[in-house]
Amino acid sequence: MVTVIDTLKVRPRHPEKQARPDSPLLRKPEWLRVRAPGSAGYNETRDIVRQHGLTTVCEEAACPNIGECWTQKHATMMIMDEICTRACAFCNVATGRPDPLDPTEPTRVAEAVATMGLKHVVITSVDRDDLPDGGAQHFADVVLAIRAAAPATTIEILTPDFLRKGGAEAVVIDAAPDVFNHNLETVPRLYLSIRPGARYYNSLRLLERVKERDPARFTKSGLMVGLGESKEEVMQVMDDMRAAGVDFLTIGQYLQPTRKHAPIDRFVTPDEFAAYEQIARSKGFLMVSSSPLTRSSHHAGEDFERLKAARLARETAA
C-alpha cells in the first residue's frame, strides 16, 4: 500500500496575524444574535453575485447582517480584488498581494446592479497601496458604468484613504457619487494598534476635501466601539467629523472575527448606543445610525432617503 502525503499548505487568510497569541472570543449578548441566512431572496442575491463573478464585503468581512440585507437584494460590492494590502487588526478581509485590476469589473458590477434592480447601491474596496492612484480611477470607472447601466440607481461609495496618493481622491469625487463614505473606524489613540497602516488626520482630511471640492456632496463616516475607547474620545471624534463637514455618522459594535484579531474590550449596551445617537444629533449631524448591529451599508438606501429629507428640512427651516 502506498501512502500519499499531501504537503500542500493552504495560505492563511491573515498571515501577518499568525504569530499573535490567541485572544478569547467572548459570548455575544442577546442583542447581537442574528439568524443564519438561508431565505429564497438571500439565495437569489447570492446567485446573481456568483454569476457576475463579484466579491462582496458582506461575505469577506463576515457581516452579521448578510441574511437580512441579501434577502432584500442589498449587497455591498467590493471592487479591486478580495485581497487587501493593509493588515488592520479588526478586519476579516484577507491580507496579501492583490491581483492586477480587472478592466471588465466596472461593467460586471453595473450589470449586476441593473439585474438586481437596485434603487441604491454601496460600492467599497480593499486598500490598494500597490497602485499609483490607490485605485481612484477604477472607483470612478465603476461609478460611471453604473450610471450608464442603471441611471435611476443612487450610488454610495465607501473608499480607502488614498494615503500618500497625491490628490487621487479628486478623481473619485468628480465621478459624483451620491454619498462619499470613508470610515474613521476608531479613536486616534487606538490607530497604532487597530489601524496601523492608516493615519487618523489623513482620513479626516479626506472627508474634508470632499466638501471643499463639492460642497453639495453628502459625506458619511463610521466608528466601531467596544475596542477600549472612552466616551469622551468618541465625542471628540464626533466634533472632528462635524468640523470636517460630515453629514452622516454610523456607530456599531466591533465584533472579533477570529482569535488572532484585536480582542473585544466590551459589549456596548443598546442604551449606550442610543445615548451616542442623541449626543451626535445634538452636534449637528443630519443623520445618525447608532446600534450594536449598525454597519456602514446597513439600510443604506432607506437612510439615504432620510438623509436627503433631513437636509431639505434644515434648509427650509434656515
C-alpha positions in Angstrom: 0.0 0.0 0.0 1.3 3.4 -0.9 0.5 6.3 1.4 0.3 9.7 -0.3 1.1 12.7 2.0 -0.3 16.0 0.8 2.3 18.6 1.6 0.4 21.5 0.1 0.0 24.2 2.7 -3.1 26.4 2.4 -2.0 30.1 2.7 -3.6 31.6 5.9 -6.1 34.3 5.3 -4.2 36.6 7.7 -0.5 35.6 7.6 0.6 38.7 9.5 -1.5 37.6 12.5 -0.4 34.0 12.8 2.3 34.7 15.4 -0.1 36.6 17.6 -1.3 34.8 20.8 -5.0 33.8 20.7 -7.4 36.0 22.5 -10.7 34.7 23.9 -13.9 35.0 21.8 -16.5 36.5 24.1 -20.0 35.1 24.1 -22.4 37.5 22.3 -25.2 39.1 24.3 -28.8 38.5 23.2 -29.0 41.9 21.4 -26.2 40.7 19.0 -27.7 37.3 18.0 -28.9 37.1 14.4 -30.5 34.3 12.3 -28.3 32.3 9.9 -29.0 33.3 6.3 -31.0 31.0 4.0 -34.1 32.7 2.6 -35.2 32.5 -1.1 -34.2 36.1 -1.5 -30.8 35.5 0.0 -30.2 32.6 -2.4 -31.2 34.7 -5.4 -28.8 37.5 -4.4 -26.0 35.0 -3.9 -26.7 33.5 -7.3 -26.5 36.9 -9.0 -23.3 37.8 -7.3 -21.8 34.4 -8.3 -23.0 34.7 -11.9 -21.3 38.0 -12.4 -18.1 36.9 -10.7 -18.3 39.6 -8.0 -16.9 40.0 -4.5 -19.0 41.4 -1.7 -17.8 42.9 1.6 -20.9 41.2 3.2 -19.0 37.9 2.8 -15.4 39.0 3.0 -15.9 40.9 6.2 -18.3 38.3 7.7 -21.0 40.9 8.2 -23.7 39.8 10.7 -26.4 41.5 8.7 -25.9 39.5 5.5 -29.0 37.4 5.9 -31.3 40.4 6.3 -29.6 42.5 3.5 -29.4 39.8 0.9 -33.0 38.8 1.5 -33.8 42.3 0.3 -31.3 42.2 -2.5 -29.0 44.7 -0.8 -25.4 43.6 -1.4 -22.3 45.8 -1.0 -19.9 45.2 -3.9 -16.2 45.1 -3.0 -14.1 46.0 -6.0 -10.4 45.8 -6.9 -9.9 42.2 -5.7 -10.6 40.4 -2.5 -7.1 40.7 -1.0 -6.1 43.9 0.8 -2.6 45.5 1.0 -3.3 46.6 4.6 -3.5 44.4 7.8 -5.9 46.2 10.1 -6.3 44.4 13.4 -10.1 44.4 13.3 -10.7 43.4 9.7 -11.6 39.9 8.3 -10.7 40.7 4.6 -7.7 38.7 3.5 -4.2 40.4 3.5 -1.6 39.9 0.8 -0.7 40.9 -2.7 -3.8 41.6 -4.8 -4.1 40.7 -8.5 -3.9 43.4 -11.2 -7.1 45.3 -11.7 -9.7 43.6 -13.9 -10.8 46.1 -16.6 -14.1 44.2 -17.0 -15.1 44.7 -13.4 -16.9 48.1 -13.8 -19.1 46.6 -16.5 -19.8 43.4 -14.4 -20.7 45.4 -11.3 -23.0 47.7 -13.3 -24.8 44.7 -14.9 -25.4 43.1 -11.5 -26.8 46.4 -10.2 -29.2 46.6 -13.1 -30.1 42.9 -12.9 -31.0 43.2 -9.2 -32.9 46.4 -9.9 -31.3 48.3 -7.0 -32.6 51.7 -6.1 -29.4 52.4 -4.1 -26.0 50.6 -4.2 -23.0 50.7 -2.0 -19.5 50.2 -3.6 -16.5 49.6 -1.4 -13.0 48.2 -2.0 -9.9 46.8 -0.5 -6.9 49.1 0.1 -4.7 49.1 -3.0 -1.5 50.7 -1.8 0.3 49.0 -4.7 -1.4 51.2 -7.3 -0.1 54.7 -8.1 -3.5 56.2 -7.5 -4.7 53.8 -4.9 -7.4 52.6 -7.3 -9.1 56.0 -7.6 -9.7 55.8 -11.4 -11.1 52.3 -11.1 -13.6 53.5 -8.5 -14.6 56.3 -10.8 -15.0 53.9 -13.7 -17.4 51.7 -11.6 -19.5 54.7 -10.7 -19.7 55.8 -14.3 -20.6 52.3 -15.5 -23.4 52.1 -13.0 -24.7 55.5 -14.1 -24.8 54.2 -17.7 -26.4 50.8 -16.9 -28.8 51.8 -14.1 -29.3 55.6 -14.3 -32.1 55.6 -11.7 -29.8 53.9 -9.1 -28.3 56.2 -6.4 -24.6 55.4 -5.6 -22.8 55.4 -2.3 -19.1 54.7 -2.2 -17.0 53.6 0.8 -13.4 54.3 -0.2 -10.0 53.7 1.2 -8.0 56.6 2.4 -5.7 57.2 -0.6 -2.8 57.7 1.8 0.2 59.3 0.0 -1.6 59.2 -3.4 -1.2 62.9 -4.2 -4.8 64.1 -4.6 -6.1 60.9 -6.3 -9.4 61.2 -4.4 -10.3 64.1 -6.6 -10.9 61.6 -9.5 -13.5 59.8 -7.3 -15.1 63.0 -6.1 -15.5 64.2 -9.7 -17.3 61.0 -10.6 -20.1 62.4 -8.5 -21.4 59.5 -6.3 -24.4 60.5 -4.3 -22.7 59.7 -1.0 -19.0 59.7 -0.3 -18.2 57.5 2.7 -14.9 56.9 4.4 -14.8 55.3 7.9 -12.5 56.7 10.6 -13.2 53.3 12.4 -11.8 54.2 15.8 -10.4 57.0 18.0 -6.9 58.4 17.3 -5.3 56.8 20.4 -6.1 53.3 19.0 -4.9 53.8 15.5 -1.4 52.3 16.0 -2.9 49.0 17.3 -6.1 48.8 15.4 -5.5 50.6 12.1 -1.7 50.8 11.8 -1.5 51.4 8.1 -3.7 54.4 8.3 -3.4 57.9 9.8 -6.3 59.5 11.6 -5.9 63.0 10.4 -5.3 61.9 6.8 -8.7 60.1 6.9 -10.3 63.2 8.5 -8.8 65.4 5.9 -10.1 63.2 3.0 -13.6 63.8 4.2 -13.0 67.5 4.5 -11.6 67.6 0.9 -14.8 66.1 -0.4 -16.8 69.0 1.0 -14.2 71.5 -0.3 -14.3 70.2 -3.8 -18.1 69.5 -3.9 -20.0 71.2 -1.0 -23.3 69.6 -2.0 -22.0 66.1 -1.9 -23.2 64.0 1.1 -20.4 62.7 3.3 -20.5 59.8 5.7 -18.2 58.1 8.2 -18.4 55.4 10.8 -16.9 54.2 14.1 -16.6 50.9 15.8 -17.0 50.8 19.6 -16.0 48.2 22.1 -12.3 48.4 21.4 -11.3 50.2 24.5 -12.2 53.7 23.6 -13.7 56.1 26.2 -17.0 58.0 25.8 -15.0 61.3 25.8 -12.8 60.1 22.9 -15.9 59.1 20.9 -17.4 62.6 21.5 -14.1 64.2 20.3 -14.2 62.2 17.1 -17.8 63.4 16.6 -16.5 67.0 16.9 -13.7 66.3 14.4 -16.2 64.9 11.9 -18.5 67.9 12.2 -15.6 70.2 11.8 -14.9 68.4 8.5 -18.5 68.7 7.4 -19.5 65.1 7.8 -23.3 64.7 7.3 -23.9 61.1 8.4 -22.4 59.2 11.3 -22.7 55.4 11.9 -21.7 53.7 15.1 -21.7 50.0 15.6 -20.3 47.3 17.9 -16.9 45.8 17.0 -17.1 42.0 16.6 -13.9 40.0 16.7 -13.6 37.8 13.5 -11.1 35.3 14.9 -8.9 34.7 18.0 -6.0 36.3 16.1 -7.8 39.6 15.7 -8.0 42.5 18.1 -10.0 41.4 21.2 -13.3 42.9 22.2 -12.8 45.1 25.2 -16.6 45.1 26.0 -20.0 44.9 24.5 -21.6 48.3 24.4 -25.2 48.2 25.5 -28.2 49.3 23.4 -28.9 52.1 25.9 -25.3 53.5 25.4 -25.8 53.4 21.6 -29.0 55.4 22.0 -27.1 57.9 24.1 -24.4 58.2 21.5 -27.1 58.9 18.9 -28.7 61.7 20.9 -25.2 63.3 21.5 -24.4 63.1 17.8 -27.7 64.6 16.7 -27.1 67.5 19.2 -23.8 68.1 17.5 -25.5 68.8 14.1 -25.2 65.6 12.1 -28.0 65.3 9.5 -28.3 61.5 10.1 -27.1 59.2 12.8 -27.3 55.4 12.9 -26.1 54.0 16.2 -26.9 50.5 17.4 -25.0 47.3 18.1 -25.6 45.9 14.6 -25.1 49.2 12.7 -22.7 48.8 9.8 -21.8 51.4 7.1 -24.1 49.9 4.4 -26.8 48.5 6.6 -30.2 50.1 5.5 -28.1 52.4 3.3 -30.9 53.0 0.8 -33.5 53.9 3.4 -31.0 56.0 5.2 -30.1 57.9 2.1 -33.8 59.0 1.7 -33.8 60.1 5.3 -30.5 62.0 4.7 -32.0 63.9 1.8 -35.1 64.7 3.7 -33.1 65.9 6.7 -31.1 68.3 4.6 -34.2 69.7 2.9 -35.9 70.2 6.3 -32.8 72.1 7.6 -32.6 74.3 4.5 -36.3 75.0 4.7 -36.0 76.0 8.4 -33.0 78.2 7.8 
